[in-house]
Amino acid sequence: MTLYDPLPYLKSSSSYKLWINRWNNELKKANYNPEDGTYNKRRPPGLFKTLVITFWPAMVMALTLTCLRSFVRSTPALILNLVTVYMDDSSQPPWKGIFYAFGIFTANTIASFCFRHADYTMAAIGIKIKGILMSAIYQKALRISSKSQGRYTTGELVNLVSVDADKVLRLCTGFANIASCPITISITIFLLWQYLGPSCLGGVGVILVMMPVSGFLALKNRQLQERQMKLKDKRLKSMTEIMSSIKILKLFAWEPPFTGRIEAVRNGEVSLLKKYAYFTASIGFFWTCTPFLTIF
């Protein structure tokens, strides 16, 4: 199976070249000294700032499309009210029904287009940022001084590449939706107030009650993930030590005790991952039940 080369603007090398110039300028402004790693404490170099400056046009476009989708998605609800009036009055001409149906179809099509294009744009930005961070981490790891090597373990570097960089990718994927949530919620509450009056506040109250519950579960998930990362770092560090001394282990037949150490750490990881899965499923369950509780 032949895999085609990625488009030039999606290559990590292209994105890294755009970012590294801004990052070097940021280091100069912070008076960064590469010899001892010191910088101006009042103005530390900002990684997030340089990433936003590099990709802000695409981010603004994605956010605009997502906000436009929030407004367009409310159109079918308004048109359905007109359809109800049209169905109650038999004297209405047929072209109005056709026009309303076409309006609902057009609104849903535009909303879907805006959402998919914004989702693709943010996913592309996330992939670029992940590539930039991985390239920067690898280059820094290859040029790190012997003094600094004692402060960072191999497991920490692996976690930065495999976990933290992937978190940034997932954050970028959902950034547009998160940023447009206030607009979507405001439009929804306004429409509910127009149709239901004060009784709609009961459903809003249910949602407000569910938010702290989900927040508590998300906090527990974060704590479990931090503990799991520490165990993963410990396991990778032990694996590195074992692989570097594999000849001695084979010579003295020390494989079983060292294997037991690795398995004990891994079992702790699996236990935490199991709890993480339970909490994640609970969050999904609560948010799946929220619409039914709101209607009830």
Wavefront OBJ file of the C-alpha trace (Angstrom):
o trace
v 0.000 0.000 0.000
v 1.399 3.368 -1.068
v 1.116 6.299 1.320
v 1.245 9.682 -0.351
v 3.367 12.469 1.057
v 1.463 14.949 3.246
v 0.684 18.365 1.892
v 3.579 20.825 2.332
v 1.732 22.985 4.852
v 0.978 19.918 7.010
v 4.603 18.803 7.281
v 6.224 19.185 10.680
v 9.331 20.732 9.142
v 7.319 23.576 7.592
v 5.451 24.317 10.823
v 8.627 24.104 12.886
v 10.388 26.664 10.682
v 7.506 29.094 11.149
v 7.538 28.664 14.915
v 11.252 28.490 15.721
v 11.918 32.041 14.501
v 9.237 33.424 16.811
v 10.491 31.270 19.661
v 14.065 32.546 19.229
v 12.792 36.130 19.277
v 10.834 35.330 22.439
v 13.990 33.967 24.087
v 15.904 37.119 23.166
v 13.208 39.338 24.680
v 13.368 37.270 27.875
v 17.200 37.596 28.011
v 17.567 33.833 27.962
v 21.067 32.496 28.673
v 21.567 29.025 27.128
v 24.658 28.357 29.258
v 22.891 28.206 32.620
v 19.228 28.320 31.509
v 18.460 31.627 33.258
v 16.020 34.242 31.959
v 14.223 37.390 33.049
v 11.817 36.321 35.799
v 9.604 39.338 35.184
v 9.174 38.394 31.544
v 9.577 34.632 31.081
v 9.436 33.219 27.535
v 5.912 32.159 26.608
v 5.522 28.975 24.583
v 1.746 29.339 24.368
v 2.113 32.929 23.151
v 4.391 31.962 20.261
v 2.088 29.126 19.198
v -0.944 31.441 19.169
v 0.940 34.082 17.166
v 1.988 31.429 14.650
v -1.511 30.065 14.023
v -3.870 32.893 15.029
v -5.365 33.496 11.512
v -6.540 29.888 11.226
v -7.780 29.909 14.840
v -9.839 33.057 14.239
v -11.347 31.541 11.088
v -12.285 28.327 12.921
v -13.812 30.275 15.812
v -15.791 32.455 13.393
v -17.170 29.415 11.579
v -18.142 27.774 14.869
v -19.968 30.905 16.063
v -21.719 31.135 12.682
v -22.776 27.527 13.079
v -24.280 28.339 16.495
v -26.478 31.027 14.934
v -27.435 28.954 11.877
v -28.364 25.923 14.005
v -31.067 27.967 15.718
v -32.726 28.744 12.378
v -34.494 25.341 11.932
v -36.185 25.781 15.332
v -37.603 29.119 14.206
v -38.675 27.689 10.852
v -40.410 24.749 12.552
v -42.628 27.243 14.348
v -43.613 28.651 10.948
v -44.227 25.108 9.678
v -46.611 24.499 12.587
v -48.564 27.638 11.697
v -48.570 26.582 8.045
v -49.940 23.111 8.863
v -52.751 24.572 11.007
v -53.947 26.877 8.227
v -55.140 24.926 5.179
v -55.521 28.115 3.144
v -51.749 28.639 3.001
v -50.226 28.192 -0.495
v -48.079 25.059 -1.063
v -45.006 27.050 -2.025
v -44.635 28.200 1.588
v -44.265 24.628 2.823
v -41.680 23.921 0.130
v -39.851 27.126 1.033
v -39.791 26.210 4.736
v -38.510 22.694 3.995
v -35.798 24.107 1.747
v -34.871 26.613 4.464
v -34.437 23.855 7.072
v -32.321 21.820 4.653
v -30.164 24.826 3.749
v -29.634 25.838 7.381
v -28.580 22.322 8.391
v -26.256 22.098 5.385
v -24.563 25.414 6.190
v -24.245 24.480 9.873
v -22.716 21.117 8.973
v -20.284 22.749 6.533
v -19.175 25.335 9.107
v -18.716 22.707 11.805
v -16.754 20.272 9.641
v -14.501 22.959 8.185
v -13.800 24.433 11.642
v -13.156 20.940 13.028
v -10.739 20.176 10.178
v -8.944 23.504 10.635
v -8.447 23.004 14.378
v -7.387 19.369 13.866
v -4.769 20.524 11.338
v -3.542 23.177 13.796
v -3.364 20.550 16.545
v -1.308 18.210 14.361
v 1.062 21.058 13.473
v 1.496 22.103 17.105
v 2.062 18.491 18.166
v 4.743 18.148 15.487
v 6.372 21.399 16.627
v 6.455 20.320 20.273
v 7.813 16.865 19.464
v 10.545 18.348 17.247
v 11.486 20.883 19.920
v 11.605 18.209 22.646
v 13.765 15.865 20.573
v 16.173 18.621 19.562
v 16.469 19.808 23.152
v 17.020 16.248 24.385
v 19.850 15.731 21.896
v 21.586 18.975 22.901
v 21.016 18.853 26.650
v 24.102 19.253 28.837
v 25.469 16.443 30.984
v 24.620 18.469 34.090
v 20.966 18.708 33.076
v 20.727 15.045 32.127
v 20.691 14.137 35.810
v 17.571 16.253 36.384
v 15.491 14.672 33.619
v 14.781 10.990 33.185
v 14.028 9.159 29.961
v 10.513 8.505 31.194
v 9.832 12.230 31.593
v 10.924 12.895 28.016
v 8.777 10.024 26.741
v 5.778 11.389 28.670
v 6.284 14.837 27.159
v 6.219 13.399 23.642
v 3.585 10.674 23.985
v 1.193 12.247 26.524
v 1.583 16.005 26.894
v 1.946 16.723 23.173
v -1.134 14.593 22.493
v -3.087 16.564 25.124
v -2.351 19.754 23.194
v -3.671 18.080 20.034
v -6.927 17.121 21.761
v -7.267 20.607 23.249
v -6.944 22.161 19.794
v -9.576 19.801 18.404
v -12.172 20.982 20.917
v -11.047 24.606 21.242
v -13.561 26.082 18.790
v -16.499 24.255 20.371
v -15.450 25.277 23.884
v -14.993 28.915 22.864
v -18.414 29.053 21.179
v -20.270 27.426 24.107
v -21.374 30.751 25.688
v -22.971 31.855 22.407
v -24.700 28.501 21.888
v -26.020 28.423 25.458
v -27.270 32.023 25.234
v -29.141 31.370 21.975
v -30.671 28.152 23.331
v -31.875 29.763 26.572
v -33.314 32.706 24.626
v -35.304 30.410 22.307
v -36.529 28.284 25.213
v -37.665 31.420 27.038
v -39.575 32.558 23.955
v -41.440 29.254 23.652
v -41.724 28.013 27.259
v -41.360 31.098 29.401
v -40.028 30.831 32.987
v -40.586 27.055 33.046
v -37.452 26.628 30.923
v -35.376 27.637 33.938
v -36.056 24.214 35.480
v -34.125 22.529 32.681
v -31.352 25.093 32.971
v -31.195 24.348 36.702
v -30.730 20.631 36.020
v -27.815 21.422 33.713
v -26.265 23.725 36.307
v -26.530 20.973 38.922
v -24.892 18.435 36.605
v -21.934 20.696 35.854
v -20.351 20.499 39.363
v -20.839 16.724 39.366
v -19.037 16.402 36.042
v -16.386 18.832 37.256
v -15.750 16.699 40.349
v -15.410 13.546 38.241
v -13.102 15.349 35.806
v -10.928 16.474 38.736
v -10.697 12.879 39.950
v -9.729 11.814 36.437
v -6.960 14.394 36.367
v -5.587 13.217 39.713
v -5.642 9.600 38.545
v -3.865 10.542 35.338
v -1.130 12.368 37.253
v -0.573 9.311 39.452
v -0.526 7.078 36.390
v 2.090 9.302 34.715
v 4.346 9.013 37.777
v 4.072 5.223 37.687
v 4.726 5.218 33.956
v 7.824 7.346 34.474
v 9.019 4.925 37.169
v 8.400 1.924 34.893
v 10.247 3.455 31.937
v 13.153 4.421 34.171
v 13.382 0.830 35.451
v 13.168 -0.525 31.906
v 16.015 1.742 30.816
v 18.187 0.555 33.708
v 17.395 -3.086 32.933
v 18.139 -2.750 29.220
v 21.444 -0.993 29.919
v 22.517 -3.823 32.257
v 20.914 -6.737 30.446
v 24.166 -8.726 30.175
v 24.713 -8.668 33.937
v 21.098 -9.688 34.563
v 21.445 -12.617 32.184
v 24.760 -13.649 33.710
v 23.421 -13.867 37.276
v 19.882 -14.977 36.282
v 18.268 -11.937 37.897
v 15.406 -11.735 35.383
v 12.579 -12.937 37.721
v 13.020 -10.329 40.506
v 13.435 -7.464 38.046
v 10.484 -8.726 36.025
v 8.432 -8.739 39.217
v 9.357 -5.104 39.890
v 8.228 -4.062 36.417
v 5.002 -6.067 36.660
v 4.172 -4.561 40.068
v 4.469 -1.040 38.686
v 2.506 -2.005 35.580
v -0.277 -3.538 37.675
v -0.540 -0.248 39.549
v -0.849 1.563 36.216
v -3.581 -0.802 35.033
v -5.500 -0.307 38.286
v -5.415 3.477 37.862
v -6.419 3.189 34.199
v -9.371 1.040 35.241
v -10.544 3.698 37.711
v -9.997 6.356 35.032
v -12.240 4.413 32.648
v -14.967 4.160 35.314
v -14.922 7.909 35.980
v -14.926 8.681 32.240
v -17.910 6.369 31.716
v -19.702 8.071 34.629
v -19.207 11.493 33.042
v -20.605 10.204 29.743
v -23.545 8.589 31.540
v -24.492 11.782 33.392
v -24.345 13.939 30.268
v -26.326 11.345 28.300
v -29.047 11.389 30.959
v -29.071 15.192 31.263
v -31.439 15.814 28.281
v -33.970 13.318 29.656
v -33.773 14.824 33.150
v -34.218 18.285 31.642
v -37.359 17.204 29.780
v -38.705 15.450 32.874
l 1 2 3 4 5 6 7 8 9 10 11 12 13 14 15 16 17 18 19 20 21 22 23 24 25 26 27 28 29 30 31 32 33 34 35 36 37 38 39 40 41 42 43 44 45 46 47 48 49 50 51 52 53 54 55 56 57 58 59 60 61 62 63 64 65 66 67 68 69 70 71 72 73 74 75 76 77 78 79 80 81 82 83 84 85 86 87 88 89 90 91 92 93 94 95 96 97 98 99 100 101 102 103 104 105 106 107 108 109 110 111 112 113 114 115 116 117 118 119 120 121 122 123 124 125 126 127 128 129 130 131 132 133 134 135 136 137 138 139 140 141 142 143 144 145 146 147 148 149 150 151 152 153 154 155 156 157 158 159 160 161 162 163 164 165 166 167 168 169 170 171 172 173 174 175 176 177 178 179 180 181 182 183 184 185 186 187 188 189 190 191 192 193 194 195 196 197 198 199 200 201 202 203 204 205 206 207 208 209 210 211 212 213 214 215 216 217 218 219 220 221 222 223 224 225 226 227 228 229 230 231 232 233 234 235 236 237 238 239 240 241 242 243 244 245 246 247 248 249 250 251 252 253 254 255 256 257 258 259 260 261 262 263 264 265 266 267 268 269 270 271 272 273 274 275 276 277 278 279 280 281 282 283 284 285 286 287 288 289 290 291 292 293 294 295 296
